[in-house]
Amino acid sequence: MKELLELKGITAGYEQTVVLRDVNLAIHAHDFIGIIGPNGGGKTTLLKVILGLLKPFSGEIVYHVSKQSLFGYLPQNSRFDARFPISVKEVVLSGLMSEKGIFKAYTKVDRKRVEEILEVYGMSDYKNRPIGELSGGQMQRVFLCRAIISSPKILILDEPSTYVDANFEMEFYSLLKELNEKMSIVMVSHDLGTICSYVKTIACVNGGLHYHESNLITPEQLKLYNCPIELISHGTVPHRVLLEHDETIENKRIQ
């Protein structure tokens, strides 16, 4: 598969605090990578580095394709004022801002693209509705449309099911599976049991990064990676198993 970008020896964090150390990762065309790890382990920091929102302390990011329209991003919480009078189609249209720039007007072609993508994802009937009137599932569908309107090569998702209602969750993951035929996906999630049904590979992030070239991962491997996340066991009686770890990784400081 064609490489889209590489992280080489990345160490990153905030001010003088190191959150990630010596991270190496390659993203190829049509990858579907699930990012797992404990809170504070560096998952969101990793996404910020990939997106170019955070400059690493050291290491190199190598782009093998043009950076223009390389990424689509669905953040954990798409913050907006529900009272702000912005329509569904205007929200989706804003996803073209990075492609066009701030001062260029949207064209008829741009607006047609919005109409088409809303139709594909079943939101055409809501295009003129204020975004604040939508349900959680409808809202997530609109934000997904915004993230992919520019036809990115890599779609970045940070806990995409955070505020999706249960009725839409499985449909949402099915949509991602279809999108993966067109683009690579990098998705952060705590729900290992769910994402293992969809991702192709897994990266455990907890101060460093351990890449697993499979969508299956065992409790023994998680322990080896020092990755105390929730395991979901599906059976006659679904239940959660919380791994316990005596060891903790403290933030290291740059000398």
C-alpha positions as CSV (number, residue, x, y, z in Angstrom):
1,M,0.0,0.0,0.0
2,K,1.1,3.5,-0.8
3,E,2.5,5.5,2.2
4,L,0.7,8.8,2.9
5,L,2.8,10.0,5.8
6,E,5.3,8.8,8.4
7,L,6.1,9.8,12.0
8,K,9.7,9.2,12.7
9,G,11.1,9.3,16.3
10,I,8.4,11.8,17.4
11,T,8.7,13.2,20.9
12,A,5.9,15.6,21.8
13,G,4.1,17.3,24.6
14,Y,3.2,20.7,26.1
15,E,5.6,23.4,27.4
16,Q,8.3,21.3,29.2
17,T,6.2,18.1,29.7
18,V,6.7,15.1,27.5
19,V,3.5,13.2,26.7
20,L,4.8,11.0,23.8
21,R,8.3,9.7,23.4
22,D,10.0,8.2,20.3
23,V,6.8,7.5,18.3
24,N,7.1,5.8,14.9
25,L,4.0,5.3,12.7
26,A,3.3,5.0,9.0
27,I,-0.2,5.6,7.6
28,H,-0.9,3.9,4.2
29,A,-3.7,4.3,1.7
30,H,-6.8,2.5,3.0
31,D,-5.5,1.9,6.5
32,F,-8.0,1.7,9.3
33,I,-6.0,2.2,12.5
34,G,-7.7,2.0,15.9
35,I,-5.9,4.0,18.5
36,I,-6.4,2.7,22.1
37,G,-4.9,3.6,25.4
38,P,-5.7,5.1,28.9
39,N,-6.7,8.6,29.6
40,G,-3.7,10.9,29.6
41,G,-1.6,8.4,27.6
42,G,-1.2,10.7,24.7
43,K,-3.9,9.6,22.2
44,T,-5.2,13.2,21.5
45,T,-1.6,14.5,21.5
46,L,-0.8,12.0,18.8
47,L,-3.7,13.2,16.7
48,K,-2.6,16.8,17.1
49,V,0.8,15.9,15.9
50,I,-0.5,14.0,12.9
51,L,-2.8,16.9,12.0
52,G,0.0,19.5,12.3
53,L,-1.7,21.2,15.2
54,L,1.1,20.5,17.6
55,K,4.8,20.9,16.8
56,P,6.8,18.0,18.2
57,F,9.9,18.6,20.4
58,S,11.9,16.3,18.2
59,G,11.5,13.8,15.3
60,E,10.2,14.2,11.8
61,I,6.9,14.1,10.0
62,V,7.3,13.0,6.4
63,Y,4.5,13.6,3.9
64,H,4.4,11.5,0.8
65,V,1.5,13.3,-0.7
66,S,0.3,16.9,-0.9
67,K,-0.8,18.3,2.5
68,Q,-3.7,20.2,0.8
69,S,-7.0,18.4,1.7
70,L,-5.0,15.6,3.2
71,F,-7.0,15.4,6.4
72,G,-10.7,15.3,7.4
73,Y,-11.2,15.7,11.2
74,L,-14.1,14.7,13.4
75,P,-13.1,15.9,16.9
76,Q,-14.3,14.4,20.2
77,N,-16.6,17.4,20.9
78,S,-17.6,19.6,18.0
79,R,-18.1,22.7,20.0
80,F,-20.8,25.2,18.9
81,D,-23.5,27.3,20.3
82,A,-26.8,25.5,19.7
83,R,-28.5,28.8,19.7
84,F,-26.3,30.2,16.8
85,P,-28.4,30.4,13.7
86,I,-26.3,28.2,11.4
87,S,-27.9,25.6,9.2
88,V,-26.9,22.0,8.5
89,K,-25.7,22.9,4.9
90,E,-23.7,25.8,6.2
91,V,-21.9,23.5,8.7
92,V,-21.0,21.0,6.0
93,L,-19.9,23.8,3.7
94,S,-17.5,25.0,6.3
95,G,-15.5,21.8,5.8
96,L,-14.2,23.3,2.6
97,M,-12.6,26.3,4.3
98,S,-9.1,24.7,4.5
99,E,-9.3,23.9,0.8
100,K,-10.5,27.4,-0.3
101,G,-9.1,29.7,2.4
102,I,-10.9,32.2,4.6
103,F,-11.5,34.9,2.0
104,K,-12.7,33.0,-1.0
105,A,-16.4,32.8,-1.6
106,Y,-18.1,29.4,-2.0
107,T,-19.2,28.6,-5.5
108,K,-22.2,26.9,-7.0
109,V,-20.0,23.8,-7.4
110,D,-19.2,23.8,-3.7
111,R,-22.8,24.1,-2.8
112,K,-23.7,21.3,-5.1
113,R,-21.1,19.1,-3.4
114,V,-22.8,19.8,-0.1
115,E,-26.2,18.9,-1.5
116,E,-24.9,15.7,-2.9
117,I,-23.1,14.5,0.3
118,L,-26.1,15.3,2.5
119,E,-28.2,13.2,0.1
120,V,-25.8,10.3,0.3
121,Y,-25.8,10.4,4.1
122,G,-29.5,10.8,4.5
123,M,-29.5,14.4,5.8
124,S,-30.9,16.2,2.7
125,D,-34.3,16.7,4.3
126,Y,-32.6,18.6,7.2
127,K,-30.3,20.8,5.1
128,N,-32.0,24.1,6.1
129,R,-32.6,23.1,9.7
130,P,-30.6,24.9,12.4
131,I,-27.9,22.5,13.6
132,G,-28.9,22.9,17.2
133,E,-32.3,21.2,16.6
134,L,-30.7,17.9,15.6
135,S,-30.4,14.7,17.6
136,G,-27.0,13.4,18.6
137,G,-27.0,10.9,15.8
138,Q,-28.1,13.4,13.2
139,M,-25.5,15.9,14.4
140,Q,-22.7,13.3,14.2
141,R,-23.8,12.5,10.6
142,V,-23.6,16.2,9.7
143,F,-20.2,16.6,11.3
144,L,-19.0,13.5,9.4
145,C,-20.2,15.1,6.2
146,R,-18.2,18.2,7.1
147,A,-15.1,16.1,7.7
148,I,-15.2,14.4,4.3
149,I,-16.6,17.1,2.1
150,S,-13.1,17.9,0.8
151,S,-12.5,14.2,-0.1
152,P,-9.5,13.9,2.3
153,K,-7.0,11.0,2.0
154,I,-7.0,10.5,5.8
155,L,-10.0,10.8,8.1
156,I,-9.1,11.4,11.8
157,L,-11.8,10.5,14.4
158,D,-11.4,11.3,18.1
159,E,-13.9,9.2,20.1
160,P,-16.6,9.4,17.4
161,S,-19.3,7.6,19.4
162,T,-19.0,10.0,22.3
163,Y,-22.4,11.6,21.7
164,V,-24.0,9.2,19.2
165,D,-27.3,7.6,20.3
166,A,-27.4,3.8,20.4
167,N,-29.7,3.5,17.4
168,F,-27.2,5.3,15.2
169,E,-23.9,3.9,16.5
170,M,-23.8,0.7,14.5
171,E,-24.9,2.5,11.3
172,F,-22.2,5.0,11.9
173,Y,-19.5,2.3,12.0
174,S,-20.9,0.8,8.9
175,L,-20.6,4.2,7.2
176,L,-16.9,4.3,8.3
177,K,-16.4,0.9,6.7
178,E,-17.7,2.2,3.4
179,L,-15.6,5.3,3.6
180,N,-12.5,3.2,4.2
181,E,-12.8,2.0,0.6
182,K,-12.0,5.6,-0.4
183,M,-9.7,6.9,2.3
184,S,-7.6,5.9,5.3
185,I,-9.1,6.2,8.8
186,V,-7.4,6.8,12.1
187,M,-9.8,6.4,15.0
188,V,-9.3,6.9,18.7
189,S,-11.7,4.8,20.9
190,H,-12.0,3.3,24.3
191,D,-14.3,0.6,23.1
192,L,-11.9,-2.1,22.0
193,G,-14.7,-4.6,21.6
194,T,-16.5,-2.5,19.1
195,I,-13.6,-1.2,17.0
196,C,-12.0,-4.6,16.6
197,S,-15.0,-5.4,14.4
198,Y,-14.0,-2.6,12.0
199,V,-10.4,-1.6,12.2
200,K,-7.6,-3.4,10.4
201,T,-4.7,-2.6,12.8
202,I,-4.4,-1.3,16.4
203,A,-1.9,1.1,18.0
204,C,-1.7,1.2,21.8
205,V,-0.6,4.7,23.0
206,N,0.6,5.2,26.6
207,G,3.6,7.5,26.6
208,G,4.9,5.6,23.6
209,L,3.3,3.8,20.7
210,H,3.1,0.0,20.1
211,Y,1.7,-0.9,16.7
212,H,-0.1,-4.2,16.3
213,E,-0.6,-5.4,12.7
214,S,-4.0,-7.0,13.4
215,N,-7.4,-6.0,14.7
216,L,-7.1,-8.6,17.4
217,I,-5.3,-8.0,20.7
218,T,-5.0,-10.1,23.8
219,P,-5.0,-9.1,27.5
220,E,-1.4,-10.3,27.6
221,Q,-0.4,-8.0,24.9
222,L,-2.1,-5.0,26.6
223,K,-0.2,-5.8,29.8
224,L,3.0,-6.0,27.8
225,Y,2.3,-2.5,26.3
226,N,1.4,-1.2,29.9
227,C,-2.0,-0.3,28.4
228,P,-4.7,-0.5,31.2
229,I,-7.9,0.0,29.0
230,E,-11.3,-1.6,29.3
231,L,-11.8,-4.9,27.6
232,I,-15.3,-5.7,26.4
233,S,-16.2,-9.4,26.5
234,H,-19.2,-10.3,24.4
235,G,-21.1,-13.5,25.3
236,T,-24.3,-14.6,26.8
237,V,-23.9,-12.0,29.5
238,P,-21.7,-9.1,28.1
239,H,-19.4,-7.7,30.8
240,R,-16.4,-5.5,31.2
241,V,-13.0,-6.5,32.6
242,L,-10.8,-3.8,33.9
243,L,-7.1,-4.6,33.9
244,E,-5.2,-3.6,36.9
245,H,-1.6,-2.3,36.7
246,D,0.7,-1.5,39.5
247,E,3.0,0.4,37.3
248,T,2.4,4.0,36.2
249,I,4.0,6.1,33.6
250,E,4.9,9.6,34.9
251,N,5.3,12.5,32.7
252,K,9.0,13.0,32.0
253,R,10.5,16.4,31.7
254,I,13.0,17.6,29.1
255,Q,16.4,17.9,30.6
